[in-house]
Amino acid sequence: MKSNKSFVTGIILGLLGIILFSSKAVMVKLAYQYQVDAVSVLLFRMLFSFPFYVVIAFLYRKNINGVTLVKNDYLWVAFFGFVGYYLSSYFDFVGLVYIKASLERIILFLYPTIVLLFNKIFLKQVITKNQVYAIVLTYVGIIIAFWNEVAISGSDTYLGGFFILLCAITYAAYLSGSGWLIPKFGVVKFTAYAMIVSCICVFIHYGITNRIDLLNYPWQVYLLGFLIAIFATVIPSFLVSTSIKLISSSNFAVIAAVGPISTIILAAIFLNEQLTLLQLLGAFAVIIGISLVSLSKKK
C-alpha cells in the first residue's frame, strides 16, 4: 500500500515538474516582447536561481556513502555544467528568438533519441529494431511540424530550429556523459554543482558581450526572470529528481511526453500561438515515437 502511494506521489510530482519546466519557453517568449535579448533573459534566470543552488550545494557538501571524490570528478562536473546547462540553455534561449515556444518543445523533445545514438557510438550499446522504428517515426514527425512552420513563418525558422537542435544535442551529451558521476555525488549535489558552473559561465558571457545597465530593463523582465528561475528551473529540478527517485527514470521518461503537450497548451493561452493541423499531427508523431523509445529502454 505504501509502495503504491509512493508511486502515485512520484507520478504527480513528475507531472508537476514537467509542466513547470515546459512553462519556461512560454515565459522566455513573453520576456522577448519587451525588446530584451536572449543573453539578458538567460542572465536573470541564472542570477535569481544562483543563491538557491549555492545554499543547496552547501547543505549537501558531505560525500555520500563514504565515496571519495577526486580532482578529476570536479573537473568533469565543471565540463558537464558548461555543456549541459550553460551551452544548452544558451542555444535554447537564442532559438526561441526565432521560433514558436510550442515548436521549440517539440524539437527539444528529440533528446532521448540523441542519447540513444550517443550511447550506440561511444558506449557500444545496442539499438533495437523497435527503437529504430520509433526514432524514424519521431523524426518524420519533426520534419512534418518543422517544414510546415517554414512555410508559415519563413526562413528564420531554420535558424531557430538549428539552435534548438544544438540545445537538444548538448543536453543529450550531458545526459550520456554524466551518468557515471551522479552516483558519486548524488543527484541533488551534482545538479547544484553543475548549475553553479552554468551560472558562472552565463555571468562571464554577459559581462563580455553586453553593455546594458542591469537596472535599465522594464520591471516585467525582472519579474519574468524571477519566475523562470524559481518556477521553471529550481522547483521543477527538485520535483523531477524526487519523482525519478520514487518511480524510476524509465517510468519518468514515459510521463515526460506531457511536456510538449503542456507547452502547446500554455503557448496557446499566453502567447496566442496556434499550430496547424499538420503540425499537431507531427507533434503527435514525435510524442508517440519518444514514448515508444522510452518503453523500449524500460524493457
N, C-alpha and C positions, 0 to 999 in steps of 0.2 A: 504493500500500500504506500509506504514511504517512498519507494523507488518510483512508482507511478506519479506521485505528487511532484517529485523532483524533476521527472521528465517533462511534465506539463509546465512546471515553472520555467524550466530551461527553454522550452519552445516559446513561451510568452516573452521571456527576456530577450531571446534571439530575434523574434519578430519586431519587438520594440526597438532593439538596437539597429536592425536593418532599415527600418522606416526612418529612424533619426539620421542614420548615415546617408540615406538616399535624399534627405532634405537638403544636404549640403549644396548640390548643384543648383537647386532652385534658389537658395539664399545668395549664392555667388552671382547668379544672373540678376537677381534683384539689386545687388550692390552695383553691378555694372551700369545700371540705369542712372547712376549718379556720376557718370563720367570718371570713374576711378579705374586704374589699370590693374592687371592681374597680380603683379608682384605686391602691390599695396594691400589688396584684399587678402592675399596669402600671408602677408606680414601680420595683419590684425588677427588672423586665425591663430598663428603661432604665438603672437605676443600675449593674447589672452589665455591660451592653454598652457603656456610655458610654466607659470608658477605651480599649477596643479601637478605637472609631471615631475618637477623638482621635488615637491613635497613627497610624492609617491616614491620616487627613487630613494629619497632619504629614509622613508619608513620601511622600504624593502631592501635596505642596503646589505643586510646579512646574507651570506651564501646559504643556499638551500641544500638539505640532505648532506651536509659536510663536503660538498663539491668545491674543490679549489680552482678558482679562476686565474688564468694566466694572462700575460700582457696581450698575446695574440687574440684571446677571446674578446677583449675590449676593442681591439683594432677591428675585428670583424663586425662587432656591434656598430662601430662608427661607420664602417663601409655600408652595412645594410641600412642604417639610418639615413645615410646620404642617398642611396639608391631607392630604397623602398618608400621613404616618407618625404624626403626633400624633392628628388627628381620627379617622382611620380606625381606628387602634389602640384609641382610647378607645371608639368606638362598638362595636367588636368585643368588647372585654372586658366592657362593660356588657351587650351582647346575650347573652353566654354565661352571664350570671347566670340567664337565663330559659329558655333552650332547650338542647337537646342539642348536644354537640360535633359529632356527625355531621350534624345538620341545619344547623348553622352553616356548615360547609364547603360543603354543597350550595348554600345561598343565596349565599354569598360567591363561589362559582364563576360567578355571573352576570356578573361584572365585564367579561369580554370583550364581551358583548352591549351593555353600557352604554357601553363605549369606542366601539363602532361607532356608537351613537346620538349620542354627543357629537361624533364626527368628522363625522357627517352634518349636525348642526345648526351647528357652529361652523367646520368646515373644508370644508364642502360636498362631502364625499366620498360617492360613490355606494354605496348598499347594494344588492347584487344580489338577484335573486329567490330564489336558493338560500339566501342568508344570511337573508332574511326567513323562509323555511320553517324554517330551523334555529333562529332566535330564537323563533318560535312554539312549536316542539317543546320548547325549553328552558323557557319559561315555563309551558307546560302541565305539564311535569314538576315544577316548583316548586309549582304550585297543588296537584297531587296529594299531594306529600310534606308540604306545609305544612298543608293542611286536615285531613289525617288525623292530624297531630300535635296540632292544636287539639282534635279530638275526644277524644284520649287525655289530654293534659296540661292542657287548659283555656285560658282567655283570656290567661294570661301569655305564651303562645306568640306572640300578636300583637305584644306589646311587644318581646319578644326578636327576632322576625323583622324588626320595624321598624328596630331598631338595627343589625342585621347588614346590612340593605339599605342603610342610611345608610353603613355601612362600605364596602360594595361601590361605592356611588356616589362617595364621596370618593376611594377608591383609583383608580377609573376616571378621575376628573377629573385626578388626579395623573399617571396614565399618558398621558392625552391631551395634557395641557398641558406636560409636562416633556420631551417627546421632542426638542424643538429645543435644549434646554440640555445634554443628555447628551453630544453630540459635542463641545461646547465644553470641558466639564470632564473627560470620561472617565467611564465607568460607576462605577469604584471611588471616585474622588474625589467625584463627585456624590452617590452613595449615602451616603458617610461624612458629608458636609456636611449632607445632608437629615436623617440620623439624629441628628446632634448637635443640630440645631434642634429635632427632635422630643423628644429627651431633656430639653432645657432647658424646653420647654413643659410636659412632664409634671412636672418638678421644681417649676415655678411653680404648676401646678394642685394638686399635692399640698400644697404649702405654704399655699395659700389655703383649701383645703376640708377638710383632715384635721388632727386634733389628737391623733392616736395616736402614742405614742413609737415611733420606728423600731426600737428594740431590744426591743419588747414583744410580738413575734409568736412563734408556735411555730417551732422550728428547721426543720420541714418546709417552711414558707412560704419561708424563705430559700433552702433547697435547690432548691425548685421554681422560684423566681425566677431563680436562677443557671442552672438547666438550660434554662429558657425563653430566657434571654438568650443563652447560648452555643450550645446545640444547636438552638434553634428560631428564632434571629434572626441571630447573627453568622456562624456557619459556613455555614448554607444560603444566606445572601445572597451569599456569595462562590462557593459551589458553583454557584448558578444563574447568576451573572454569567459564570463561566468556561464553563459549559455553553452559554449563548447565544452566546458568542464562538466556540466550536468548531463548533456545529451550526446556528446562526442562530435568531433569535427565532421564526420561523414553525415550524420543527421543534420547538422547545421548547414552543410553545403546544399542539402536538398531544400530547406526552407529559405535559403538565400535568394531563391527565384522570386521572392516577394519584392526584392529591391527594385528591379526595373519597373514593375507594375506600380509600386508606390510612387516612384519618381514621375511616371507618366501622369498619374492622378494629381499629384501635387503641382506639377508644371501646368496642367490644365486649369487648376483652381487659381494659382497665384501669378502665373505668367501668361495665362490665356493661350498656351501652346496647344496646338491641335495636330495630332498625327493623322495622316491619311489612312484609309482602309488598307492600302498596300503596305504602309509602314507598320501598322498594327499586326498585319499578317507576318511581316518579317520579324517583329519583336516577339510574337508568339512562337515562331520557329526557333529563335535564339533561346528563349526560356525553356522550351521543351528539350532542345539539344543539350544545354548545360545541365539540366536536371537529369537527363539520361547519362551524361558523363559522370555526374556525382553518384548516381545509383550504381553505375558500373564500378566506380572506385570503391564504393562501400562493399560490394560483393567480393 
